[in-house]
Amino acid sequence: MSGAYMIRTGVLEDAEAVLDVQNSVISEGEYFIAVSEEFNKTPEQQRDWLRRLLENERETIIVAEMNDEVVGWIAFQSENRKRMSH
């Protein structure tokens, strides 16, 4: 891929594109925690996950776009563990 990338905070409308990227990555390798047969999240479930993430002031998602297409993402999620609370 060549061209300019844009990095931005994700929005709810990114849910399906984020799911597509996730499915693509999972299907590429045998060394991931999940295998494609196990990962069957629906677009609705993905939107619910993203909505909860965006509503939490301690969590966020960053997406990378190229040519107005989401090509990557990373989520920062809080945990309910004392050592993960920073």
Secondary structure, 3 states (H helix, E strand, C coil): CCCCEEEEECCHHHHHHHHHHHHHHHHHCCCCCCCCCCCCCCHHHHHHHHHHHHHCCCCEEEEEEECCEEEEEEEECCCCCHHHCC
